[in-house]
Amino acid sequence: MNPIDVSKRTLGVTFNAQGLAEVLVWAPKAEQVEISLNEGNTIIPLRKGEFGYWHETTDQLAPGDTYKFRIDEDQEYPDPASLSQPESVHGPSQAVDVAKFKWTDDHWKNLPLEEYVMYELHTGTFSPDGTFAGLEQKLDYLKELGVNAIEIMPVAQFPGNRNWGYDGVFPYAAQNTYGGPKGLQHLVDVCHQKGFAVVLDVVYNHMGPEGNYLGVYGHYFTDKYNTPWGPALNFDDAWCDGVRRYFTENLLMWFRDFHIDAVRMDAVHAIKDFSPNHILREMKQHVNQLMEETGRNHYMIVELDLNDTRFINPLEQQGYGMDAQWIDEFHHALRVTITGEQTGYYSDFTGISHLAKAYQDAYVFDGQFSEHRKKTFGIKAENNPGKQFVVFTQNHDHVGNRMMGERLGALVSFEMQKLAAGAVLLSPYLPMLWMGEEYAEPNPFQYFVSHTDPDLAEAVRKGRKAEFAAFHAEGEAPDPMAETTFNNSKLQWDLVQQEPHQTLFRYYQTLLRLRRELPALKNLDRKAVQAEANEFQKTLILQRGHGNQQVIALMNFSPQPQKLTLPIGAKNLQLVLDSASPEWNGPQAAEASVAGGAEVTLQPESVLVYQA
């Protein structure tokens, strides 16, 4: 089988230097494959090649034209590697020449990963018109806030115009209702002009149900494994080479042709692959080759529900080479500390002592017995730097998978929201904000879809109701198909200038500025971190250092004032942030300067940050 050419996309329809269309489709199940143009009035047979590939070069297909593939003189289907689906998932594919886009970002250099401050957003609900262009209109606001990387939930074409994005069925096609491939390229170009890195959420562990025609073409799925979302993609069974190439080329396309800076790879623990060279490792090898050719840097960040450093260890240590991972355990420990909620996957977490361990060790479970999992879980992450772990107070999952989609701000006080923000932004890890948290957006983020298949739509409705049947006393789960569910999840931008939202926004700005300006916060040296919890008081002392500078954060998660003694060795401590200050609508300000060994009173649900 030919090795992957990292310099160009080969699958689907591409255009060569002469302007001819080069067609390549993997269809090992087919006896005959034709390309159908002009609504079936022009039929061009493809030639059969090796390993199940069919190909042809033609002058009858130009950029902007629509087409389908006809399999075995039977039905016609969209292109599995389509870049554009202007009539959604069941309609024809549209030929696009992505190389024609006029980029203006030659000056752009991807930020060092340790400097990333990410902001996760959903394109459809982030701006009033829910498009890439609408997102561009808000970049100056994000710049003012102080984040430098936007993380966009999946944009792969899904049915209808309302979806979280994890039901995508065309991994190469940017959602038509968001602005399609050209809209995404333009967004990335503008982001780079304004100094933002762009992280794109991609889904390589499953495919959505509606419009999923991959099985017609080839052996994309395997019965060897199951996922929570349906059949597992075939990365190690018979005919897996074509599947591995399909997803590897997809990843390379986002980096090379769309100038995406990093990907967040959804639930990679659900990618089942016992090949000698795991698909993630193989992808990383190809990305390294691409970076050598282009001189641009790209990062691979994974959502991983396994405390397994093999995923994030370098290739030369026989790891998979992923640059970073989401660390849910920090979130869980923080959430239990804040709310006391211990149901479901929170049941393993004791709260503040586990939060201190997360600051210190990244993984809370690194070899202990997990009651929730009923097994010993995890290994130690002693040699993995802070930049390899992404932390947050909330994200799309932890909000949207609640029955009513409540954000953290609906569950805790204003003071606790400020403390939670401090807990994340003062950590020695990469912080990520969830859209709207910086001004306490009250609207929920609920689960929504717009399937056009009535049976599937009804099945999703019933499934959502069944999932929350035990919670019927709290009301009905919102109808995922209803447009109101989607509209209720949109951000309310008029609130940003109102109180107390404006004060919280300024507070986040201040925290982010401190993180940029104080070397002890900016440098993610895990060896210079100490975290000590007092379970009785529900307090935590976090110490971070770099060079001669030290930062000490005192956190009080209890509803009463608590007295804490500052570490004795610290000298000339200057207060740089007090969440309880009246400046932030708090109850009472602390003393501006104290000495090591001094006793300090913390207001309820507050954080004090001292610099030495």
C-alpha positions as semicolon CSV with decimal commas, in nm:
position;residue;x (nm);y (nm);z (nm)
1;M;0,000;0,000;0,000
2;N;0,134;0,346;-0,091
3;P;0,257;0,550;0,208
4;I;0,059;0,862;0,299
5;D;0,179;1,180;0,128
6;V;0,177;1,442;0,404
7;S;0,211;1,728;0,151
8;K;-0,137;1,691;0,001
9;R;-0,479;1,536;0,042
10;T;-0,539;1,243;-0,194
11;L;-0,881;1,107;-0,094
12;G;-1,204;1,236;-0,247
13;V;-1,182;1,499;-0,519
14;T;-0,865;1,708;-0,549
15;F;-0,740;1,936;-0,825
16;N;-0,393;1,908;-0,978
17;A;-0,167;2,181;-1,118
18;Q;-0,342;2,153;-1,457
19;G;-0,681;2,210;-1,296
20;L;-0,797;1,854;-1,361
21;A;-1,001;1,675;-1,099
22;E;-0,830;1,372;-0,948
23;V;-1,083;1,133;-0,794
24;L;-0,990;0,866;-0,541
25;V;-1,233;0,666;-0,328
26;W;-1,179;0,364;-0,107
27;A;-1,458;0,116;-0,184
28;P;-1,331;-0,241;-0,142
29;K;-1,688;-0,372;-0,115
30;A;-1,783;-0,246;-0,461
31;E;-1,766;-0,430;-0,793
32;Q;-1,812;-0,107;-0,986
33;V;-1,780;0,262;-0,891
34;E;-1,883;0,561;-1,101
35;I;-1,895;0,932;-1,035
36;S;-2,231;1,092;-1,110
37;L;-2,242;1,460;-1,217
38;N;-2,517;1,700;-1,318
39;E;-2,779;1,517;-1,111
40;G;-2,697;1,190;-1,284
41;N;-2,681;1,320;-1,642
42;T;-2,305;1,263;-1,664
43;I;-2,160;0,932;-1,547
44;I;-1,783;0,872;-1,537
45;P;-1,662;0,520;-1,452
46;L;-1,369;0,493;-1,211
47;R;-1,080;0,253;-1,260
48;K;-1,009;-0,014;-1,002
49;G;-0,670;0,006;-0,831
50;E;-0,498;-0,186;-0,554
51;F;-0,628;-0,241;-0,199
52;G;-0,988;-0,143;-0,279
53;Y;-0,919;0,205;-0,422
54;W;-1,096;0,341;-0,731
55;H;-0,958;0,639;-0,923
56;E;-0,984;0,860;-1,231
57;T;-0,864;1,197;-1,361
58;T;-1,119;1,412;-1,545
59;D;-1,176;1,760;-1,683
60;Q;-1,554;1,728;-1,638
61;L;-1,556;1,816;-1,268
62;A;-1,470;2,171;-1,153
63;P;-1,462;2,343;-0,812
64;G;-1,819;2,421;-0,706
65;D;-1,971;2,129;-0,897
66;T;-2,176;1,875;-0,705
67;Y;-2,141;1,498;-0,742
68;K;-2,217;1,159;-0,591
69;F;-2,068;0,813;-0,629
70;R;-2,275;0,536;-0,785
71;I;-2,197;0,194;-0,639
72;D;-2,259;-0,122;-0,846
73;E;-2,507;0,057;-1,076
74;D;-2,733;0,078;-0,772
75;Q;-2,780;0,381;-0,548
76;E;-2,582;0,704;-0,539
77;Y;-2,411;0,824;-0,223
78;P;-2,213;1,131;-0,112
79;D;-1,833;1,115;-0,108
80;P;-1,696;0,975;0,222
81;A;-1,415;1,233;0,196
82;S;-1,643;1,519;0,090
83;L;-1,521;1,866;0,186
84;S;-1,861;2,027;0,150
85;Q;-2,222;1,910;0,189
86;P;-2,429;2,217;0,088
87;E;-2,755;2,019;0,116
88;S;-2,658;1,845;0,441
89;V;-2,578;1,477;0,493
90;H;-2,805;1,314;0,234
91;G;-2,739;1,558;-0,049
92;P;-2,462;1,559;-0,309
93;S;-2,102;1,645;-0,225
94;Q;-1,947;1,964;-0,360
95;A;-1,597;1,976;-0,509
96;V;-1,377;2,232;-0,332
97;D;-1,023;2,341;-0,414
98;V;-0,898;2,434;-0,066
99;A;-0,561;2,539;-0,207
100;K;-0,728;2,841;-0,373
101;F;-0,784;3,019;-0,039
102;K;-0,570;3,333;-0,008
103;W;-0,405;3,304;0,334
104;T;-0,263;3,614;0,500
105;D;-0,108;3,442;0,804
106;D;0,249;3,386;0,683
107;H;0,368;3,576;0,990
108;W;0,186;3,343;1,229
109;K;0,380;3,113;1,458
110;N;0,184;2,877;1,681
111;L;0,210;2,968;2,048
112;P;0,423;2,751;2,277
113;L;0,184;2,494;2,425
114;E;0,266;2,604;2,782
115;E;0,126;2,951;2,701
116;Y;-0,212;2,827;2,578
117;V;-0,516;2,966;2,761
118;M;-0,808;2,793;2,591
119;Y;-1,170;2,899;2,551
120;E;-1,406;2,617;2,450
121;L;-1,707;2,722;2,246
122;H;-1,989;2,584;2,035
123;T;-2,017;2,770;1,704
124;G;-2,397;2,748;1,684
125;T;-2,469;2,892;2,029
126;F;-2,170;3,122;2,082
127;S;-2,284;3,411;1,861
128;P;-2,634;3,535;1,769
129;D;-2,614;3,400;1,412
130;G;-2,427;3,082;1,510
131;T;-2,169;3,084;1,229
132;F;-1,793;3,109;1,178
133;A;-1,846;3,470;1,068
134;G;-2,042;3,538;1,387
135;L;-1,756;3,393;1,588
136;E;-1,512;3,633;1,416
137;Q;-1,718;3,926;1,545
138;K;-1,643;3,819;1,906
139;L;-1,266;3,775;1,877
140;D;-1,187;4,126;2,005
141;Y;-1,396;4,048;2,314
142;L;-1,194;3,730;2,371
143;K;-0,873;3,925;2,322
144;E;-0,987;4,172;2,586
145;L;-1,065;3,883;2,821
146;G;-0,712;3,750;2,791
147;V;-0,745;3,406;2,632
148;N;-0,523;3,318;2,336
149;A;-0,661;2,994;2,195
150;I;-1,018;2,917;2,090
151;E;-1,127;2,554;2,105
152;I;-1,413;2,489;1,864
153;M;-1,647;2,196;1,927
154;P;-1,669;1,957;1,627
155;V;-1,768;2,109;1,292
156;A;-1,780;1,789;1,081
157;Q;-2,105;1,788;0,881
158;F;-2,403;1,664;1,083
159;P;-2,774;1,634;0,992
160;G;-2,980;1,954;1,011
161;N;-2,843;2,271;1,168
162;R;-2,846;2,199;1,544
163;N;-2,605;1,954;1,703
164;W;-2,322;1,948;1,955
165;G;-2,108;1,813;1,671
166;Y;-2,043;1,461;1,795
167;D;-2,297;1,320;1,546
168;G;-2,082;1,421;1,248
169;V;-2,071;1,179;0,955
170;F;-1,840;1,362;0,713
171;P;-1,510;1,418;0,897
172;Y;-1,365;1,619;0,605
173;A;-1,662;1,856;0,555
174;A;-1,704;2,170;0,766
175;Q;-2,072;2,213;0,863
176;N;-2,264;2,394;0,585
177;T;-2,482;2,602;0,822
178;Y;-2,170;2,734;0,999
179;G;-2,013;2,861;0,677
180;G;-1,857;2,553;0,520
181;P;-1,487;2,504;0,442
182;K;-1,421;2,857;0,315
183;G;-1,587;3,005;0,622
184;L;-1,363;2,797;0,847
185;Q;-1,048;2,892;0,656
186;H;-1,144;3,260;0,682
187;L;-1,204;3,226;1,057
188;V;-0,864;3,065;1,115
189;D;-0,694;3,334;0,906
190;V;-0,860;3,612;1,108
191;C;-0,776;3,435;1,436
192;H;-0,410;3,426;1,338
193;Q;-0,421;3,795;1,244
194;K;-0,547;3,870;1,596
195;G;-0,299;3,641;1,773
196;F;-0,525;3,345;1,851
197;A;-0,434;2,980;1,810
198;V;-0,721;2,762;1,687
199;V;-0,796;2,422;1,842
200;L;-1,045;2,204;1,655
201;D;-1,235;1,921;1,825
202;V;-1,225;1,607;1,607
203;V;-1,403;1,275;1,657
204;Y;-1,214;0,961;1,555
205;N;-1,379;0,713;1,792
206;H;-1,726;0,680;1,636
207;M;-1,953;0,821;1,367
208;G;-2,302;0,966;1,399
209;P;-2,604;0,757;1,294
210;E;-2,783;0,970;1,031
211;G;-2,615;1,012;0,693
212;N;-2,345;0,761;0,780
213;Y;-2,281;0,591;0,447
214;L;-1,928;0,469;0,520
215;G;-2,037;0,105;0,552
216;V;-2,161;0,108;0,192
217;Y;-1,809;0,178;0,067
218;G;-1,577;-0,021;0,288
219;H;-1,496;-0,197;0,611
220;Y;-1,493;0,118;0,825
221;F;-1,647;-0,059;1,125
222;T;-1,563;-0,373;1,319
223;D;-1,766;-0,610;1,535
224;K;-1,460;-0,681;1,751
225;Y;-1,540;-0,390;1,985
226;N;-1,828;-0,169;2,089
227;T;-1,841;0,196;2,188
228;P;-2,110;0,376;2,394
229;W;-2,218;0,544;2,068
230;G;-2,245;0,245;1,834
231;P;-2,008;0,029;1,624
232;A;-1,636;0,082;1,674
233;L;-1,428;0,216;1,389
234;N;-1,197;-0,045;1,240
235;F;-0,838;0,045;1,328
236;D;-0,696;-0,308;1,367
237;D;-0,924;-0,564;1,199
238;A;-0,926;-0,692;0,839
239;W;-0,915;-0,405;0,586
240;C;-0,814;-0,153;0,854
241;D;-0,539;0,005;0,638
242;G;-0,796;0,207;0,442
243;V;-0,961;0,330;0,763
244;R;-0,629;0,431;0,918
245;R;-0,537;0,625;0,604
246;Y;-0,880;0,794;0,593
247;F;-0,850;0,939;0,944
248;T;-0,478;1,016;0,923
249;E;-0,529;1,212;0,601
250;N;-0,817;1,393;0,770
251;L;-0,598;1,507;1,058
252;L;-0,322;1,619;0,820
253;M;-0,579;1,814;0,614
254;W;-0,691;2,023;0,912
255;F;-0,333;2,113;0,995
256;R;-0,203;2,167;0,642
257;D;-0,500;2,301;0,443
258;F;-0,695;2,479;0,719
259;H;-0,394;2,596;0,926
260;I;-0,552;2,455;1,243
261;D;-0,297;2,484;1,525
262;A;-0,409;2,198;1,748
263;V;-0,677;1,932;1,768
264;R;-0,868;1,811;2,070
265;M;-0,935;1,443;1,999
266;D;-1,262;1,319;2,148
267;A;-1,259;1,025;2,392
268;V;-0,951;0,845;2,259
269;H;-1,001;0,572;2,521
270;A;-1,286;0,456;2,293
271;I;-1,043;0,408;2,000
272;K;-0,970;0,036;2,008
273;D;-0,643;-0,058;1,840
274;F;-0,411;-0,346;1,922
275;S;-0,187;-0,288;1,620
276;P;0,188;-0,282;1,691
277;N;0,181;0,090;1,606
278;H;-0,130;0,243;1,766
279;I;-0,325;0,473;1,530
280;L;-0,257;0,777;1,753
281;R;0,115;0,705;1,742
282;E;0,103;0,661;1,365
283;M;-0,085;0,991;1,330
284;K;0,177;1,165;1,544
285;Q;0,455;1,028;1,324
286;H;0,286;1,173;1,016
287;V;0,223;1,507;1,188
288;N;0,592;1,524;1,280
289;Q;0,676;1,466;0,913
290;L;0,432;1,741;0,808
291;M;0,584;1,985;1,060
292;E;0,931;1,912;0,922
293;E;0,810;1,996;0,571
294;T;0,614;2,314;0,657
295;G;0,804;2,452;0,957
296;R;0,472;2,501;1,140
297;N;0,397;2,353;1,484
298;H;0,081;2,157;1,558
299;Y;-0,038;1,993;1,880
300;M;-0,249;1,685;1,947
301;I;-0,453;1,711;2,269
302;V;-0,663;1,413;2,375
303;E;-0,967;1,363;2,590
304;L;-0,860;1,057;2,787
305;D;-1,047;0,871;3,061
306;L;-0,745;0,652;3,140
307;N;-0,471;0,768;3,376
308;D;-0,216;0,617;3,141
309;T;0,097;0,815;3,058
310;R;0,164;0,591;2,756
311;F;-0,067;0,823;2,559
312;I;0,126;1,141;2,645
313;N;0,480;1,002;2,665
314;P;0,711;1,083;2,371
315;L;0,751;0,849;2,074
316;E;1,113;0,778;2,169
317;Q;0,987;0,637;2,501
318;Q;0,746;0,414;2,307
319;G;0,459;0,647;2,400
320;Y;0,192;0,764;2,157
321;G;0,338;1,115;2,159
322;M;0,021;1,310;2,236
323;D;0,110;1,663;2,345
324;A;-0,149;1,697;2,623
325;Q;-0,466;1,547;2,770
326;W;-0,781;1,673;2,936
327;I;-0,761;1,587;3,306
328;D;-1,115;1,521;3,424
329;E;-0,996;1,418;3,769
330;F;-0,895;1,776;3,854
331;H;-1,246;1,883;3,754
332;H;-1,411;1,605;3,957
333;A;-1,209;1,683;4,271
334;L;-1,285;2,054;4,234
335;R;-1,656;1,994;4,165
336;V;-1,696;1,769;4,473
337;T;-1,509;2,027;4,683
338;I;-1,739;2,303;4,560
339;T;-2,079;2,131;4,553
340;G;-2,047;1,817;4,766
341;E;-2,210;1,625;4,479
342;Q;-2,089;1,264;4,484
343;T;-2,314;1,076;4,242
344;G;-2,200;0,884;3,934
345;Y;-1,839;0,944;3,837
346;Y;-1,802;1,193;4,125
347;S;-1,848;0,912;4,381
348;D;-1,476;0,829;4,388
349;F;-1,373;1,179;4,494
350;T;-1,344;1,299;4,853
351;G;-1,314;1,666;4,766
352;I;-1,041;1,894;4,894
353;S;-0,775;1,631;4,973
354;H;-0,812;1,497;4,620
355;L;-0,793;1,852;4,484
356;A;-0,461;1,897;4,663
357;K;-0,344;1,567;4,512
358;A;-0,451;1,683;4,164
359;Y;-0,239;1,999;4,203
360;Q;0,054;1,787;4,316
361;D;0,026;1,471;4,106
362;A;-0,204;1,555;3,808
363;Y;-0,373;1,214;3,836
364;V;-0,578;1,163;4,153
365;F;-0,592;0,787;4,091
366;D;-0,242;0,669;4,014
367;G;-0,251;0,315;4,148
368;Q;-0,529;0,316;4,410
369;F;-0,849;0,113;4,416
370;S;-1,138;0,298;4,248
371;E;-1,470;0,209;4,407
372;H;-1,661;0,350;4,109
373;R;-1,463;0,134;3,865
374;K;-1,425;-0,159;4,106
375;K;-1,055;-0,194;4,026
376;T;-0,710;-0,048;4,089
377;F;-0,673;0,240;3,849
378;G;-0,404;0,461;3,697
379;I;-0,027;0,503;3,710
380;K;0,188;0,792;3,831
381;A;0,261;1,086;3,601
382;E;0,582;1,197;3,771
383;N;0,779;1,291;3,461
384;N;0,507;1,465;3,259
385;P;0,525;1,847;3,264
386;G;0,232;2,071;3,358
387;K;0,174;2,171;2,997
388;Q;0,051;1,816;2,927
389;F;-0,266;1,855;3,136
390;V;-0,573;2,066;3,056
391;V;-0,793;2,170;3,351
392;F;-1,130;2,349;3,381
393;T;-1,417;2,426;3,616
394;Q;-1,664;2,304;3,353
395;N;-1,685;2,210;2,985
396;H;-1,955;2,112;2,735
397;D;-1,981;1,759;2,882
398;H;-2,009;1,845;3,247
399;V;-2,271;2,110;3,175
400;G;-2,465;1,959;2,886
401;N;-2,484;1,607;3,022
402;R;-2,677;1,728;3,326
403;M;-3,052;1,680;3,277
404;M;-3,124;2,054;3,265
405;G;-2,782;2,161;3,134
406;E;-2,709;2,394;3,427
407;R;-2,379;2,575;3,424
408;L;-2,171;2,591;3,742
409;G;-2,297;2,947;3,803
410;A;-2,651;2,813;3,849
411;L;-2,534;2,570;4,118
412;V;-2,302;2,781;4,337
413;S;-2,276;3,135;4,474
414;F;-2,105;3,429;4,305
415;E;-1,822;3,404;4,561
416;M;-1,773;3,034;4,484
417;Q;-1,759;3,104;4,110
418;K;-1,467;3,341;4,175
419;L;-1,293;3,084;4,393
420;A;-1,343;2,808;4,132
421;A;-1,194;3,032;3,860
422;G;-0,895;3,094;4,084
423;A;-0,852;2,723;4,151
424;V;-0,815;2,657;3,777
425;L;-0,623;2,965;3,665
426;L;-0,368;2,941;3,949
427;S;-0,297;2,575;3,870
428;P;0,033;2,452;3,716
429;Y;-0,161;2,321;3,416
430;L;-0,314;2,450;3,092
431;P;-0,642;2,627;3,175
432;M;-0,956;2,608;2,964
433;L;-1,265;2,825;3,006
434;W;-1,611;2,721;2,893
435;M;-1,790;2,988;2,688
436;G;-1,979;3,233;2,906
437;E;-1,834;3,125;3,241
438;E;-1,625;3,444;3,253
439;Y;-1,938;3,656;3,301
440;A;-2,164;3,394;3,468
441;E;-2,392;3,327;3,170
442;P;-2,721;3,208;3,328
443;N;-2,855;3,028;3,021
444;P;-2,799;2,651;3,033
445;F;-2,615;2,450;2,768
446;Q;-2,852;2,167;2,686
447;Y;-2,831;1,861;2,465
448;F;-2,976;1,935;2,119
449;V;-2,996;1,764;1,779
450;S;-3,187;1,817;1,454
451;H;-3,212;1,470;1,302
452;T;-3,428;1,454;0,990
453;D;-3,505;1,084;1,033
454;P;-3,828;1,079;1,243
455;D;-3,759;0,735;1,394
456;L;-3,412;0,837;1,501
457;A;-3,539;1,166;1,641
458;E;-3,797;0,982;1,851
459;A;-3,536;0,730;1,969
460;V;-3,311;1,016;2,086
461;R;-3,605;1,177;2,270
462;K;-3,693;0,851;2,447
463;G;-3,329;0,780;2,526
464;R;-3,281;1,118;2,690
465;K;-3,598;1,074;2,899
466;A;-3,494;0,723;3,005
467;E;-3,146;0,844;3,100
468;F;-3,295;1,083;3,355
469;A;-3,597;0,877;3,461
470;A;-3,474;0,875;3,822
471;F;-3,481;1,255;3,822
472;H;-3,849;1,296;3,728
473;A;-3,916;1,492;4,050
474;E;-3,689;1,765;3,913
475;G;-3,893;1,799;3,594
476;E;-3,875;1,669;3,237
477;A;-3,552;1,650;3,039
478;P;-3,570;1,914;2,761
479;D;-3,665;1,777;2,418
480;P;-3,334;1,751;2,225
481;M;-3,518;1,799;1,894
482;A;-3,695;2,122;1,994
483;E;-3,551;2,442;1,852
484;T;-3,625;2,611;2,185
485;T;-3,373;2,375;2,353
486;F;-3,109;2,506;2,114
487;N;-3,213;2,870;2,150
488;N;-3,217;2,842;2,530
489;S;-2,850;2,742;2,510
490;K;-2,733;3,056;2,331
491;L;-2,516;3,312;2,509
492;Q;-2,680;3,641;2,610
493;W;-2,423;3,899;2,507
494;D;-2,616;4,196;2,647
495;L;-2,539;4,068;3,000
496;V;-2,164;4,125;2,971
497;Q;-2,204;4,500;3,041
498;Q;-2,445;4,446;3,330
499;E;-2,373;4,366;3,696
500;P;-2,263;4,136;3,846
501;H;-2,153;3,994;3,509
502;Q;-1,921;4,286;3,430
503;T;-1,742;4,250;3,765
504;L;-1,686;3,878;3,713
505;F;-1,550;3,948;3,362
506;R;-1,299;4,198;3,508
507;Y;-1,206;3,944;3,777
508;Y;-1,126;3,681;3,510
509;Q;-0,923;3,944;3,321
510;T;-0,720;4,011;3,637
511;L;-0,656;3,641;3,703
512;L;-0,545;3,588;3,343
513;R;-0,316;3,894;3,359
514;L;-0,153;3,762;3,678
515;R;-0,099;3,427;3,509
516;R;0,077;3,599;3,219
517;E;0,283;3,841;3,425
518;L;0,397;3,644;3,733
519;P;0,677;3,399;3,646
520;A;0,573;3,164;3,927
521;L;0,229;3,127;3,763
522;K;0,338;3,143;3,400
523;N;0,597;2,864;3,429
524;L;0,427;2,528;3,462
525;D;0,699;2,360;3,670
526;R;0,527;2,081;3,862
527;K;0,834;2,027;4,079
528;A;0,787;2,376;4,226
529;V;0,431;2,307;4,343
530;Q;0,312;2,234;4,695
531;A;-0,052;2,185;4,787
532;E;-0,176;2,125;5,140
533;A;-0,542;2,069;5,227
534;N;-0,722;2,093;5,559
535;E;-1,034;1,877;5,530
536;F;-1,187;2,002;5,856
537;Q;-1,162;2,369;5,752
538;K;-1,212;2,297;5,379
539;T;-0,908;2,513;5,307
540;L;-0,615;2,465;5,074
541;I;-0,273;2,633;5,055
542;L;-0,119;2,624;4,707
543;Q;0,244;2,731;4,664
544;R;0,413;2,779;4,330
545;G;0,760;2,907;4,257
546;H;0,997;3,006;3,980
547;G;1,344;3,147;4,030
548;N;1,330;3,384;4,325
549;Q;0,958;3,440;4,298
550;Q;0,696;3,262;4,501
551;V;0,318;3,277;4,477
552;I;0,102;3,154;4,763
553;A;-0,273;3,105;4,714
554;L;-0,499;3,051;5,013
555;M;-0,839;2,900;4,930
556;N;-1,139;2,869;5,159
557;F;-1,414;2,643;5,021
558;S;-1,621;2,652;5,341
559;P;-1,924;2,877;5,408
560;Q;-1,753;3,027;5,718
561;P;-1,447;3,251;5,761
562;Q;-1,133;3,046;5,827
563;K;-0,795;3,139;5,976
564;L;-0,482;3,017;5,798
565;T;-0,114;3,060;5,885
566;L;0,107;3,166;5,597
567;P;0,418;2,950;5,536
568;I;0,695;3,068;5,770
569;G;0,968;3,088;5,504
570;A;0,779;3,339;5,291
571;K;0,896;3,703;5,322
572;N;0,754;4,039;5,218
573;L;0,427;3,895;5,095
574;Q;0,222;4,134;4,882
575;L;-0,145;4,069;4,821
576;V;-0,207;4,060;4,444
577;L;-0,563;3,922;4,440
578;D;-0,843;3,905;4,696
579;S;-1,165;3,757;4,561
580;A;-1,353;3,877;4,873
581;S;-1,257;4,241;4,816
582;P;-1,544;4,489;4,756
583;E;-1,368;4,556;4,421
584;W;-1,508;4,217;4,314
585;N;-1,843;4,258;4,494
586;G;-1,700;4,065;4,789
587;P;-1,781;4,109;5,160
588;Q;-1,449;4,230;5,304
589;A;-1,091;4,301;5,193
590;A;-0,785;4,137;5,351
591;E;-0,462;4,313;5,457
592;A;-0,246;4,423;5,165
593;S;0,087;4,303;5,303
594;V;0,177;4,038;5,561
595;A;0,480;3,837;5,671
596;G;0,543;3,465;5,663
597;G;0,404;3,293;5,972
598;A;0,125;3,550;6,004
599;E;-0,232;3,437;6,059
600;V;-0,475;3,547;5,790
601;T;-0,855;3,538;5,797
602;L;-1,013;3,411;5,478
603;Q;-1,370;3,514;5,400
604;P;-1,614;3,233;5,311
605;E;-1,570;3,088;4,961
606;S;-1,271;3,307;4,875
607;V;-0,913;3,301;4,752
608;L;-0,619;3,522;4,850
609;V;-0,311;3,534;4,627
610;Y;0,020;3,661;4,767
611;Q;0,343;3,724;4,580
612;A;0,688;3,707;4,741
